[in-house]
C-alpha cells in the first residue's frame, strides 16, 4: 500500500505562499541585521561607560521605571490592535507579492479565477 500524499494547490495560492515566504525571509534578515547593529552599539557604549556615568542618573531612571504603570485592559486592547495591524499588513504584502510573482511567471497575464459559464 502506498502511503504517499499528493497536495494540489492553485497557481494563485502557490504564488501567494511563495510571496509570504519571501516576506518572512526578508523580515528575518532585516531583524537579524538590526539586532546585530544594536548589539555592536551596546558593546561600544559599554566599553566607554564609567561607573560615574552609570550611577549618575539612578534616581531619575528609577522614578521613570516606577511611574509607567499601564492598566491590564489597556495593554490587552493595545496589543490586540497592534497584532491585528501587523498580521493585516503581512497578509496584504504577502498577497501583493504573490500577485506580482504570478504576473511575472504568467508572461504578464493577471490572475483571473475561472468561473463556469451560465447554463453549465
Buried (B, 14 or more C-beta within 10 A) or exposed (E): EEEEEEEEEEEBEBBBBBBBEBBEEEEEEEEEEEEEEEEEEEEEEEEEEEEEEEEEEEEEEEEEEEEEEEEEEEEEEEEEEEEEEEEEEBEEBBBEBBBEBBBEEEEEEEBEEEEEEEEE
